[in-house]
């Protein structure tokens, strides 16, 4: 199962709207086939493993990180192929909550005489597919807040200068986070201040399967202030860009953004700003499972105040910036008392170069208690 989890993790960010699944076939103590979910409309992990195993799949044990599908979608049901191949046993980490599956795959295998076991490494499997689980259960993608701060909690100087707070190793780790997410989101203020590319820049050995993955870029821009000449909109820049705006955006600005290849989506406004619930529902409807939010403080604060952040990934640099007017990572209203503060769970702390990386969950993974 550990190998199946590694295979699943290697395709995070690459297979939406599908979950990232790993499958391993073992016969007589020997690995005879393995696979991970291919990008749509490619094969599911179980089919990749069966193709590799061939006739050796008969009598084998399948270790898989998510319940095999039992319905026709882009591909035929995996359970049909598994039964035809003659596997003897299936060890499944996690039930698939997708309504067309949700236990049907397990039942069909059991009815065919396959020994079925559920729950091995369920927590680890759920962590890999937390975004898929959030989208299926809640109709929203999983949102990770990512930021880099100085030792005194600043994301920039009082003049707005922010390059670079962290060292090269931490910045590389930030690109690894991009590599495993379906979308990356910033506010228009960050775009106007930094003109970022929001691409993934990593050597192949640091990436998941298939080399660097460039997530969908999402700019929250209520009045379409994004310049058509922005770096991310240049034709040589890989990946797609979506501008989320409102009905108050001037039509000529929207047309100019369309003209340079951006997709512009008009959403309801909330107090003159893009309704973030509506934006996340829009992304989920497009099959986006996970969103990495890189700022700035206005957007992160609005998401925090709305209770829309699921995970946090913070890089803390051993520098001090000072300044009453130097910004912090979270704007918005915040909490009024310390007992209302958000305390992370499942916290991981590690040193990355000279910086610290702190990760943890803000919200529990939906549906995990059902395992």
N, C-alpha and C positions, 0 to 999 in steps of 0.2 A: 504493500500500500504506500510505503514511503516513496517508492519510485513512481507510482501513479500520481501522487501529489506533486512531485517535482515536474512531471510532464504537464500536469494541469497548470501549474504556476508559470511554465515557460510560454504559454499562449495567452496570458492575461492581457487584455487590451486589444487583442487581434481578432476575436471571434464573435463579437457582439452582432446581433442580439442574443446569440447562443451563450450558454455558460462555458467556462473553460474547464474541460474534463480531461483526465488522464486515465488510461486503461492499460493493464498488464495481464497477460495470459501466462500461467505457470502450469507445466505438466511434469510430473515425476520430479519435482524439485528444481526444474530448469525453466528459465524464462524462454518462451517460444514466440512471443509476440508482444508488441507494445505500441501505443499510439496516443496522440493528443488531438483534440478537436481541431479540424482544419477551418480556415476562414470560409464563411458562406460563399457559394453553395457547396463547399467541400464536405467530406465525410466526417461523421462523428468519431470519437476516439475509439469506441469499441470496434467499428468497422476497420479502421486503420490497423488495429491490433490483430483482428481476424485475418486480414489480407496477409499480414506478415507471417502469421502462424500457419496458414494453410491447413493441411490435414492434421497437423499436430494440435489443433484446437480441440479435437474430439477428446472428451474426458478431462479437459483442462479446468483449472480454476481461474476465474476472472476476478481481478481486483480492479475496482472502478470507483472513482471519486464521487459520482452522482448516478442516481438510478437511471438505467437504460430507458430510452424513450419507447413508447408503445403506440405511436400514432404516425400518420403520414404528414410531414411538413415539407421542407425542402428536400428531405431524404426519406426513404422508407424506414419503418420501425426497426430499431436496433435489436429488439427482443426477437424478432423473426429471424434475423441473421444469426443470433447467438444460439437459438434453438436448432436451426438447421445445421450449424457447425457442431452441435452435440456437446457443448460445455457441460460439465458435471456440477459445478459449484460457482456461485457468484457471491463475492464479498463486496458489499456496497457501503460506501462511507455515509452517504446522505440521500434521503428521499428527495426527489425532484418535485417542488411545489407547483410547477406549471400545471394549470388545470387539466390539460390533455394527458398528463402523465400521472403525477400525484398518487403513486402506489400501484397503478395499473401495470407498469413494467415489472415490478416485484411479483405481483400476483400471477401474471402470465408465465413468468419463469418458474415459479413454484408449481403451478398447475401442470407444467410440462415435465415435472420431475427434477428440476434443477434445485439443488440445495442452496437456499438463499440466507445470507447473514447480513444484517443491517446495523450500522452504527460505528464501525471501526474507523477511528480518526475523524469522526464527524466534525469536531470543532475546527480542525485544520482544513478540512474540505470546505466548510462554510466560510472560513476566512478568505480563501481563494476566490470564492464566488459570492462574497457579501453583496456586491453590486447587483448581481442577477437576482439574489434572494430579495433584496430591497425593492427592485423593480417589480417582481412578481407579486410580492405581498402588499406593497404600498403604492405602486404606480409611480415611483420616483427612483432616480438613480442614487447610488451611494455617493455622498459628497465628502471629499477629503480636503481639509484646510491645510495648506502648506505655506510656511513662511520662515524667514530667516531673521533673527534678532541679535542685537548686541547683548552683552552681559547685563546692561541696564534696560533692556526691553525695547530698544528702538529699531525700527526698520529702515531708517534713513536719518540723515542729519537735518537740522532745522531748515537748510536750503533745499532739501529734497534729494541730495546726493546719496545714492545707495549702492554703488558698484565699487568694490564688492565687500559685503559684510563678512561672508564666509570664505573659506579657502577653496582651492580647486577640487579637493576630494569631496567636500560637501556639495559643491555645485554639480559634480558628476553624479552624486547620489540623487540629487534633484532631477536630473535627466533620466535616471532609472525609474523614478516615480512616474514621470511623463510616459515612459515606455510601456508601463503596465496599466494605463488608464485609457478609457475610450474617448474622453474629452478633457480639454483643459480650458479653464475659464478665468478671465480677468475683467475688471471694470475698465470703462473708457478712460478714466483718469490715469490708470497705470499705462494704458496704451499711449496716451498723449505724452506722458512723462518719459517713458522708456523706449517706445517704439520697438517692442520685442518681436522676435520671430516666432516664439512659442513652438519651435520644432524640437525634436529629440536628437541630440548630438552626442553620440556614443560610438565607440569602436564596436564591431560586431560581437566580440567576445563578452561584452558587458550587456548585451541586449537579450531579449527573449527570442523565441523561434523566428527565423526569417529575417533577422537584421533589425535595424531601428524602425520603430513604429511611431508615426506622427499622429497624435490624437487630433480629433476635431477641435479646432480653435473656436471658442465662444467668447464674444465680446459683449458685455452688458452695457448698452449705449442707448439711453432713452430718447435722445434727440439726434441720433445718427451723426455724431461729431467725428467718427472715425475718418481720418483722411484717406481718400482713394489711393494716395501715394504711400500709405503705411507699409513698412517692411514686410509684414506677413502677407500682404496682398500682391506682392510682386510675382510675376508669372513663373519665375525660377524656383520659388519657395514651395517645397512639397507639402501636401496636406490641404485640407479644406478649411474655410473660415465661415462661421455663421455670426451675423450681427443681430443681436436681440434688441429690438427697439419698441417704441410705442407709437400710437396714432399722432402724437405731437411732433414726430420727426418730420422736417420739411421734405416734401416729395422729391425735390431736386437732389437732395443729399442721398436719399434712398436710391434714386436712379443712378447716381454716380457710383455708388458702391456696387450695385448690380452690374454696372458696365465693366468693372475690373474683376468680376468673377466671384464676388462675395455673395453668399445667400443672406438675405435680409428677412427676418421674421418679425412681424408686428404682433405684439402681445398686449394684454391689458396692463394698465399702469396702476400703481398703488402710491398715492401721494406724489404723483409726478414722476416716479421711477418705475422701471420694469418690475412687474409683479414676479418675484422670484419663485413662488410656488408654481405659477403658470409656466415659467421658463423651464423648470425642472420637469414638470409634467410633459411639456413639449419634447424635451430631450428623451424622456423615457418612452414616449410614443414612437420615437424614431429608433428605438432599440438601444439607446445608450444606457449601459449598466453602471458606469463609474465616471465621476467628474473630479478632476484635480483643480482646486481653486488656488491660484497663485496671487490673489490680491487685486487691488490694494485693500487698505484698511477699511475703506467705506463699504466695499462689497463684502468683505469677510465679516465686518460688524453687522451688516444687515442680515446675512445668513445666520449668524450666531443669534441675533435677537429673535429671528423667526424660528429658531429651533431646527434648522435645516442642515446642520453640520453633523456628520456621522463619525468622522475620524479626524485626527489632527496629526500633522507631521511637522515638527518644529526643529530648526537648526539653530543652535545657540553658539555664538562666536565669542572667544575670549577677548573682546574689545569693549571699550566704553565710549559712548558718543556724547551723552549729556544733552542738556538743552530742554528748556520748558516746552518749546514749540516743535521739538523733534517728534515725529509720529511713532505710535506703536502699531502692532499688527492688527488689532481689532478696534474699529471705531464703533459707531452706533450708540445705543443707550447703555448696554451692559447691564450688570446686575446691581441691585441696591445694597445687598448685604453679603457677607462672606459665606453664610450658610446656603446662599443661592448660587454660589460659584459652581462652575462646571468642573467636576473632578474626573479626570480620565480613568478608564479602566483598561485592563490588559496592557499596562504600560511597558514599553521597551525603551531602554536607554543604552546607547552605545557611542563610542568615540569614532568620529569620522575625520581623519586627519587631526587637526588641532581643534576641531569643533565637536560639539555634542549633538546627537540626533535623538529627539524624544518623540516617540510615537505612541498613540493609544486611541481607544475608542471613546467617543462621546455618547453614542447610542448603541445599544446591543444589536446584534445581527438579527433581523426579523426571522422568525420561524425556527430558530435553532433549538428552542425549547421543545419543539414537536418531535425531535429525533428520538 
